[in-house]
Amino acid sequence: QPGGTPGLGIAYPSNPKCCFSDLKTGGYSSPGRTERLLMPDTDTFLFIHHQGICSVGLTSEDMKQTPSVWTSPPLREPLRVSFSRIGLLVGICLKPGAARTLTLRAPEQEEPSSPEMIREVPINHREALEQCLTGSPSEAVDRVQRYLTSLVSGSSPDRSALAHRHVLEELEELQIPGRRDLVRLSRCQGCSLRNLERACKGCTGYTPREYAAIRTCSRARHLIRNRQYTSLTDLAIDLGFCDQAHFCKVFRRWSGMSPGRYARYCASDDQAS
């Protein structure tokens, strides 16, 4: 979730800030509808892929059914989303140079007005997103994140300080870099720390520290998903965290849930398949 996508991660519908919601069988499988409000975020666009029925509108009376993948115009008012029998709901806010997490909240009592039309996602993005969303939700998280990062990177004009791919690769190897690590990296690139941070944010939507944390959490999700760890404490140390509490704090921020909950989520996902 850049600029903010982060978190890009899995979260349950009860979480007020979530980017990916697993809405398979359970309380959301009934014919009755469940509603959320998408809060305004100037000059952002919303992408959603779903299996089932999904409608959007600014009021309950103006709801319109959406295509399976769609984007909204910039949100100036809360947009109501009503859905039922949904398999997977993905919400991502995009801004120039950053892909940011979407905030989902329970509907307010006051009804907004003036509905805005929903436009379908361009065919190239629709096909790419649908391809990213194949397979289990836990794996879709990483695929969508990589896809969005590639979109942001390709449209950024300021990449001079990150001309070599090894800079981002070294950031990933640093795991959770300190200021001394970043100063050393900026000197290797022949630029100041401020210019490095500006270029990294322009290229990826994140500061160097955020980008490294996101990639570290991505590796953590991969290891947890494939059960390639002995304990969460050992995993935290192996990934460069000072202790499990620090690991949990960073993982929760960029993945939408704690490492333990994510491990249980993956275990239940394996049993369901």
Residue pairs with C-beta under 8 A, 6 or more apart in sequence:
1 7
1 8
1 9
1 19
1 92
1 99
1 100
1 101
1 145
1 214
1 254
2 8
2 98
2 99
2 100
2 148
2 149
2 152
2 204
2 205
2 206
2 210
3 95
3 97
3 98
3 99
3 100
3 205
3 206
4 93
4 98
4 100
4 101
5 19
5 92
5 93
5 99
5 100
5 101
5 145
5 148
5 205
6 19
6 99
6 100
6 101
6 145
6 214
6 253
6 254
6 256
7 17
7 19
7 101
7 253
7 254
7 255
7 256
8 19
8 20
8 92
8 99
8 101
8 141
8 144
8 145
8 148
8 214
8 254
9 19
9 20
9 141
9 217
9 221
9 254
9 255
9 256
9 257
10 19
10 20
10 22
10 137
10 138
10 141
10 255
10 256
10 257
10 262
10 265
11 17
11 18
11 19
11 20
11 21
11 256
11 257
12 18
12 21
12 22
12 257
13 21
13 23
13 28
13 34
13 36
13 104
15 256
15 257
16 103
16 104
16 105
17 101
17 103
17 104
17 256
18 91
18 101
18 102
18 104
18 256
19 90
19 91
19 92
19 101
19 102
19 256
20 88
20 89
20 90
20 137
20 140
20 141
20 144
20 256
21 88
21 89
21 90
21 91
21 104
22 88
22 137
22 265
23 83
23 86
23 87
23 88
23 89
24 87
24 88
24 272
27 34
28 34
28 83
28 84
28 85
28 86
29 85
30 84
31 84
31 85
32 84
33 82
33 83
33 84
34 82
34 83
34 84
35 80
35 81
35 82
35 83
35 106
35 107
36 80
36 81
36 104
36 105
36 106
36 107
37 78
37 79
37 80
37 81
37 104
37 105
37 106
37 107
37 108
38 46
38 72
38 75
38 78
38 79
38 80
38 81
38 91
38 102
38 103
38 104
39 75
39 78
39 103
39 105
40 75
40 76
40 77
40 78
41 75
41 93
41 95
41 100
41 103
42 74
42 75
42 76
43 74
43 95
43 96
44 74
44 75
44 93
44 94
44 95
44 100
45 71
45 72
45 73
45 74
45 93
45 94
46 70
46 71
46 72
46 75
46 79
46 91
46 92
46 93
46 102
47 69
47 70
47 71
47 90
47 91
47 92
47 94
47 121
47 125
47 129
48 54
48 66
48 69
48 70
48 81
48 89
48 90
48 91
49 68
49 69
49 88
49 89
49 90
49 129
49 130
49 133
50 66
50 68
50 83
50 86
50 87
50 88
50 89
51 68
51 85
51 86
51 87
51 88
52 83
52 84
52 85
52 86
52 87
53 65
53 83
53 84
53 85
53 86
54 65
54 66
54 81
54 82
54 83
54 86
54 89
55 63
55 64
55 65
55 66
55 81
55 82
55 83
56 63
56 64
56 66
56 72
56 79
56 80
56 81
56 82
56 118
57 63
57 64
57 79
57 80
57 115
58 77
58 78
58 79
58 80
58 112
58 113
58 114
58 115
58 116
59 80
59 111
59 112
59 113
59 115
60 80
60 82
60 111
62 115
63 80
63 82
64 115
64 118
66 118
67 120
67 121
68 130
69 120
69 121
69 125
69 126
69 129
69 130
70 118
70 119
70 120
70 121
71 118
71 119
71 120
71 121
72 79
72 116
72 118
72 119
73 116
73 117
73 118
73 119
75 116
76 116
77 112
77 113
77 114
78 108
78 112
79 116
80 107
80 112
83 89
88 133
88 137
88 140
90 129
90 133
90 140
90 144
91 102
91 104
92 99
92 100
92 101
92 102
92 144
92 148
93 99
93 100
93 101
93 102
94 100
94 148
94 151
96 155
97 152
97 155
97 156
97 201
97 202
97 205
98 152
98 201
98 205
98 206
99 148
99 149
99 151
99 152
99 205
100 205
120 126
121 129
128 147
129 144
129 147
131 143
132 140
132 143
132 144
132 147
133 140
133 143
133 144
134 140
135 143
136 269
136 273
137 269
138 221
138 225
138 262
138 265
138 266
138 269
139 225
141 221
141 255
142 218
142 221
142 222
145 214
145 218
149 204
149 205
152 203
152 204
152 205
153 159
153 203
153 204
156 202
156 203
157 202
158 198
158 199
158 202
158 203
159 199
159 202
159 203
160 199
161 167
161 186
161 189
161 191
161 195
161 196
161 198
161 199
161 200
162 168
162 189
162 199
162 200
162 203
167 185
167 189
168 200
168 203
168 204
168 211
170 185
171 177
171 185
171 200
171 208
171 211
171 212
171 215
172 212
172 215
172 216
174 181
174 185
174 212
174 240
175 212
175 216
175 239
175 240
176 209
176 212
176 213
176 216
176 239
176 240
176 241
176 250
177 185
177 208
177 209
177 212
179 193
182 193
182 196
182 197
182 208
182 209
183 193
185 196
185 208
186 192
186 193
186 195
186 196
189 196
191 199
196 208
197 207
197 208
200 206
200 207
200 208
200 211
201 207
204 211
206 214
213 250
213 253
213 254
214 254
216 239
216 240
216 250
217 250
217 251
217 254
217 255
219 239
220 235
220 239
220 247
220 251
220 255
220 259
221 255
221 262
222 228
223 229
223 235
224 235
224 259
224 262
224 263
224 266
225 266
229 235
229 238
232 244
232 247
232 248
232 259
232 260
232 263
233 243
233 244
235 247
235 259
236 243
236 244
236 246
236 247
236 248
237 243
239 247
241 247
241 250
247 259
248 258
248 259
248 260
251 258
251 259
251 262
252 258
255 262
257 265
